[in-house]
Amino acid sequence: MPMHKITFECELITPLFMGNANPNDCELRAPSIKGAMRFWWRAMHGNMPIDKLREKEEEIFGGTEKGRSKV
């Protein structure tokens, strides 16, 4: 299956601290965005039983059992 590139523009409404070893360069990496999405998904589904929560989370975001996800 071919990969599709999606580009979008976002506006920050809270402070964002980012950077790397080069002080003149800043970088926002996809794993950081995926981690934030995973965190908020868990927060929104905290009422689910833990086994179902982990199962659905792995379907969406990937994990050790099912491997990588499309996200």
C-alpha positions as CSV (number, residue, x, y, z in Angstrom):
1,M,0.0,0.0,0.0
2,P,1.5,3.4,-1.0
3,M,2.1,6.0,1.7
4,H,0.2,9.2,1.4
5,K,1.6,12.6,2.5
6,I,-0.8,14.9,4.4
7,T,0.3,18.4,5.2
8,F,-1.7,20.7,7.5
9,E,-1.2,24.0,9.3
10,C,-1.7,24.2,13.1
11,E,-1.9,27.1,15.5
12,L,-0.4,26.7,18.9
13,I,-2.5,28.1,21.8
14,T,-0.2,27.1,24.6
15,P,3.6,27.3,24.9
16,L,5.6,24.7,23.0
17,F,9.2,23.9,23.9
18,M,11.2,22.1,21.3
19,G,14.7,21.9,20.1
20,N,17.7,19.6,19.7
21,A,21.5,19.7,20.1
22,N,21.8,22.6,17.6
23,P,20.4,25.7,19.3
24,N,19.6,27.3,15.9
25,D,17.4,24.4,14.9
26,C,14.1,23.2,16.3
27,E,12.2,20.0,15.4
28,L,8.8,18.6,16.2
29,R,8.9,14.9,15.5
30,A,6.0,12.6,14.6
31,P,6.6,10.3,17.6
32,S,6.1,13.3,19.9
33,I,2.7,14.0,18.2
34,K,1.7,10.3,18.4
35,G,2.6,10.2,22.1
36,A,0.4,13.2,22.8
37,M,-2.4,11.6,20.8
38,R,-2.0,8.4,22.7
39,F,-2.0,10.2,26.1
40,W,-5.2,12.1,25.3
41,W,-6.9,9.0,23.9
42,R,-6.2,7.2,27.2
43,A,-7.5,10.2,29.1
44,M,-10.7,10.2,27.1
45,H,-11.3,6.4,27.5
46,G,-10.2,6.0,31.1
47,N,-13.6,4.5,32.0
48,M,-13.0,1.3,29.9
49,P,-11.8,-1.9,31.6
50,I,-7.9,-2.0,31.4
51,D,-7.8,-5.0,29.2
52,K,-10.2,-3.5,26.6
53,L,-8.4,-0.2,26.9
54,R,-5.0,-1.8,26.0
55,E,-6.6,-3.8,23.2
56,K,-8.2,-0.8,21.5
57,E,-5.1,1.4,22.1
58,E,-3.0,-1.2,20.4
59,E,-5.4,-1.4,17.4
60,I,-5.1,2.3,16.9
61,F,-1.6,3.2,17.9
62,G,0.3,-0.1,17.6
63,G,2.1,-2.1,20.2
64,T,4.2,-5.2,21.0
65,E,1.4,-7.7,20.1
66,K,0.2,-6.3,16.8
67,G,3.2,-4.3,15.7
68,R,3.2,-0.8,14.1
69,S,0.0,1.1,13.4
70,K,-1.0,3.3,10.5
71,V,-0.9,6.3,12.9
